[in-house]
Amino acid sequence: MINPRRCHLPPSGALLTALLITLWLSGCAVNNDMTAQQRPEAADAYTELGVAYLERDNLRRALDALNRALEIAPEHAEALQAQALVYQRQGEMVLAREHFQKALQNAPEFTQARNNFAAFLYEQGDYEAACEQLETASQDANYPRRSQLFTNLGQCYIAQDQVDLARKALQRAQQIDPRYSRSYYLLAELEFSQGNESPAWQSIQTYLQLATPDREALQMAIDIAYSHGEDSIADDYRRQLDQIE
């Protein structure tokens, strides 16, 4: 599955957060009483509160807080994206798609939202649309998790049987961050499926050096090692696999 990333907002002042929680519990309506300067601060704080509830899986309170944020600032991209994640968690897929789209319409440069929207589309089986979103997102050279974006793009291309594009995306992920382990796992899987034993062998070994071995990776390593003629190493991987409960 393509990895989504949850939104994280910069922390608001403790006093403002405490005030908003008090307003929340008392049910006060603050929209009409706020100055132009207070409104974006309040929208940010309500969004932060909604994200905090979302991360605690309290979806009802998350939705209520995000609704408050959008009452204050209807085009708040962070709140729209967070609300999309809530709707996705609730199984409201039409609403989730609409809110992802609104967030990106209001903030086309919001790469994190675009990555999360791509993950949503991928889960829905809309691989072509997911790849389009990831292609756009991957152009953001300042995005801190760009290697993840290219790995996601590679996975998306694999789902469409576009082998050359998938290989190129995964290799680009490794070029950006040589220690991002998931790109090596996917490339090993891709190359092995294409009968390319040597690059598959190199990739799975690198993956096992970077990541804690799991059952799937060890089983693939065993298969590649035997196919590559590395029987003794395959036996060692088999012993490691047997030790995993």
C-alpha positions, 0 to 999 in steps of 0.5 A, spaced: 500 500 500 502 506 498 504 510 504 500 516 506 502 521 511 498 525 516 498 532 517 502 535 522 501 543 524 506 547 527 504 548 535 499 554 537 500 558 543 498 554 549 494 560 551 490 560 545 489 552 545 486 552 552 482 558 550 479 554 544 478 548 548 474 552 553 470 555 547 469 548 545 466 545 551 462 551 552 459 551 545 460 558 544 460 561 537 466 565 536 466 567 529 462 573 529 466 576 535 473 575 532 478 580 528 481 579 522 487 577 525 484 572 530 480 568 524 486 565 521 489 563 528 483 560 530 482 556 524 489 553 525 488 552 532 481 548 531 485 544 525 490 542 530 485 540 535 482 536 529 488 533 527 490 531 534 483 528 535 484 524 528 490 521 531 487 519 537 481 515 532 476 520 536 473 521 529 467 525 531 470 530 535 475 531 530 470 532 525 467 537 529 473 541 530 475 541 523 468 543 521 469 549 526 475 551 522 472 551 516 466 555 518 471 560 520 476 559 514 472 555 508 478 554 504 483 552 509 487 547 505 490 543 512 483 543 515 480 540 508 485 535 507 484 533 515 477 532 514 478 528 508 482 523 512 476 523 517 471 521 512 476 516 509 477 513 516 469 513 516 468 510 509 465 516 506 469 515 500 465 520 496 466 526 501 473 524 502 475 525 495 471 531 494 475 534 500 482 532 498 480 535 491 478 542 495 484 542 499 488 541 492 484 546 489 485 551 494 493 549 495 496 546 489 503 546 492 500 542 498 504 536 497 503 532 503 495 532 501 497 530 494 501 524 497 495 522 501 490 523 496 494 519 491 494 513 497 487 514 497 486 513 490 491 507 490 486 504 495 480 505 491 484 502 485 484 508 481 492 507 479 492 512 473 489 517 477 494 516 483 500 516 479 498 522 476 498 525 483 504 522 485 508 525 478 506 532 480 507 531 487 514 528 486 516 535 482 516 538 489 524 538 490 523 541 497 518 536 500 522 532 505 520 525 504 521 526 496 524 519 496 517 516 499 514 520 493 518 516 488 517 510 492 510 510 492 510 512 484 514 506 483 509 502 486 503 505 483 507 504 476 508 496 478 500 496 479 499 498 472 505 493 469 509 499 467 516 496 469 520 501 466 517 507 469 517 503 476 524 501 475 526 509 474 522 511 479 525 506 485 532 508 482 530 515 483 528 514 490 534 511 492 538 516 489 535 521 493 535 517 499 540 511 499 537 509 506 530 509 504 529 501 505 522 500 502 525 502 495 530 497 495 524 492 497 520 494 491 525 494 486 528 487 488 520 484 488 520 488 481 527 485 478 525 478 480 519 478 477 522 480 471 527 474 471 533 479 473 536 475 478 543 480 479 539 486 480 534 483 485 539 480 489 543 486 490 536 490 492 534 485 497 541 484 500 541 492 501 534 492 504 536 487 509 542 491 511 537 497 512 531 494 515 529 489 520 528 483 516 520 481 516 517 474 514 516 477 507 522 480 505 526 473 508 522 469 504 523 473 498 531 473 499 531 466 500 527 465 493 532 470 490 538 467 493 537 460 491 535 462 484 542 466 484 546 460 486 547 462 493 545 456 497 548 457 503 546 464 504 539 462 502 539 457 508 542 462 513 536 466 511 531 460 512 534 460 519 532 467 520 525 466 518 524 460 522 526 464 528 521 469 527 514 467 530 
